[in-house]
Structure formats: structure tokens, C-alpha cells
Amino acid sequence: MLHTYVDEDAERAGATVAGPLRAYLRSALALEYSAAAGGSLLGSISGCAATVRTMARAGVDEIACLVDFGVDEADVLGGLERLAAARADLERAAAAEAVTPPQAPAAPHPRG
């Protein structure tokens, strides 16, 4: 990805993008802090599964995973295998919850 803004004049282009680009880079840094604080799927299978469950409770029904951010290729591929295992665990748990029979209503209290 290349950040892009083309103008007739290089100095004017620089002046036009300076403020917005600084704000963008600050927000990207904030995203890194957010990722480190649970706004990501970085960690163990169980930790990532917990994050997915939290997101699902908030209404998230799909997650796109960015995996090519500098991690070694072999590690990325191993991580994808573990991600698939975590997904399978979550799907099994969701299926088990879906087939759990509802509890019978409490019996009415006898009057008398």
C-alpha cells in the first residue's frame, strides 16, 4: 500500500497532506495500542477464542485476519493452523450450545 496524493506542486502536496498524514499515523499508533490490549487475535488459542467470543457477544459475525505484518512465513503458516483449530473449537462449542434443550419452566407453586 502506498499513501498517495498527487498535486501539481510538490510543496503544496506536502502542505496538503502534512496534517492529515500526521493524524492518520497517530491513529495507526493508537490501533497498535488497541491491538496489544485485546483488540486483536494475538496470543494463545484460548486467549484468541475468548476475544472472538467477546466480539460475537457484541454482534460481530465475521472477522478478517491480517497475517502478513512482518511475521516469518513459517510462523504465519503455523499460526494459521492454530487459528483453524481455534475456529473449530469455537464452532463445536456454538453447536453444543445450539442443541442444548431449553429448561422446562418451573412447576407452578401449589396453592392451598
C-alpha positions as CSV (number, residue, x, y, z in Angstrom):
1,M,0.0,0.0,0.0
2,L,1.3,3.4,-0.9
3,H,-0.1,6.5,0.7
4,T,-1.0,8.7,-2.3
5,Y,-1.8,12.3,-3.0
6,V,-0.7,14.0,-6.3
7,D,-0.6,17.7,-6.8
8,E,0.8,20.0,-9.5
9,D,3.3,21.2,-6.9
10,A,5.4,19.1,-4.5
11,E,5.5,21.7,-1.8
12,R,1.7,22.2,-1.9
13,A,1.3,18.4,-1.9
14,G,3.4,18.3,1.2
15,A,1.5,21.1,2.9
16,T,-1.9,19.4,2.0
17,V,-1.0,16.0,3.4
18,A,1.1,17.0,6.4
19,G,-1.8,17.4,8.9
20,P,-3.9,14.5,7.7
21,L,-1.0,12.2,7.4
22,R,0.2,13.0,11.0
23,A,-3.4,12.3,12.2
24,Y,-3.5,9.1,10.3
25,L,-0.2,7.9,11.7
26,R,-1.3,8.8,15.2
27,S,-4.5,6.8,14.7
28,A,-2.4,3.9,13.4
29,L,-0.3,4.0,16.5
30,A,-3.5,4.0,18.6
31,L,-4.6,0.9,16.7
32,E,-1.3,-0.8,17.7
33,Y,-2.0,0.0,21.4
34,S,-5.6,-1.3,20.9
35,A,-4.2,-4.5,19.3
36,A,-1.9,-5.0,22.2
37,A,-4.9,-4.6,24.7
38,G,-7.2,-7.2,23.2
39,G,-8.3,-5.6,20.0
40,S,-6.6,-8.3,18.1
41,L,-6.1,-12.0,17.7
42,L,-2.6,-12.0,19.0
43,G,-1.9,-14.7,21.6
44,S,-2.8,-18.2,22.6
45,I,-5.6,-20.3,21.1
46,S,-7.6,-20.0,24.3
47,G,-7.0,-16.2,24.5
48,C,-7.9,-15.6,20.9
49,A,-11.0,-17.8,21.3
50,A,-12.0,-15.6,24.3
51,T,-11.6,-12.5,22.2
52,V,-13.7,-14.0,19.4
53,R,-16.5,-14.9,22.0
54,T,-16.4,-11.3,23.3
55,M,-16.7,-9.9,19.8
56,A,-19.5,-12.3,19.0
57,R,-21.5,-11.2,22.1
58,A,-21.0,-7.7,20.8
59,G,-22.7,-8.7,17.5
60,V,-19.6,-9.4,15.3
61,D,-20.3,-12.2,12.9
62,E,-17.2,-12.1,10.7
63,I,-13.6,-11.3,11.4
64,A,-10.9,-10.6,8.7
65,C,-7.4,-11.6,9.8
66,L,-4.4,-9.7,8.7
67,V,-1.5,-12.1,8.9
68,D,1.2,-10.5,6.8
69,F,2.6,-7.8,9.0
70,G,6.2,-9.0,9.2
71,V,5.9,-12.3,11.0
72,D,8.1,-15.0,9.4
73,E,6.3,-17.1,6.8
74,A,6.7,-20.4,8.6
75,D,5.3,-18.8,11.8
76,V,2.4,-17.4,9.8
77,L,1.6,-20.8,8.4
78,G,1.8,-22.4,11.8
79,G,-0.4,-19.6,13.2
80,L,-3.0,-20.3,10.5
81,E,-3.2,-23.9,11.6
82,R,-3.7,-22.9,15.2
83,L,-6.3,-20.3,14.0
84,A,-8.1,-23.1,12.2
85,A,-8.0,-25.2,15.4
86,A,-9.4,-22.3,17.4
87,R,-12.2,-21.8,14.9
88,A,-13.1,-25.5,15.0
89,D,-13.2,-25.4,18.8
90,L,-15.5,-22.3,18.7
91,E,-17.8,-23.9,16.1
92,R,-18.1,-27.1,18.2
93,A,-18.9,-25.0,21.3
94,A,-21.5,-23.0,19.4
95,A,-23.1,-26.2,18.0
96,A,-23.2,-27.7,21.5
97,E,-25.0,-24.5,22.9
98,A,-27.4,-24.6,20.0
99,V,-28.6,-28.2,20.7
100,T,-28.8,-27.8,24.5
101,P,-32.5,-28.4,25.2
102,P,-34.3,-25.5,26.9
103,Q,-35.0,-25.8,30.5
104,A,-38.6,-26.8,31.4
105,P,-40.5,-24.0,33.1
106,A,-40.7,-24.2,36.8
107,A,-43.7,-26.1,38.1
108,P,-46.4,-23.8,39.4
109,H,-46.4,-23.3,43.1
110,P,-49.3,-25.3,44.6
111,R,-51.9,-23.1,46.3
112,G,-53.6,-24.2,49.2
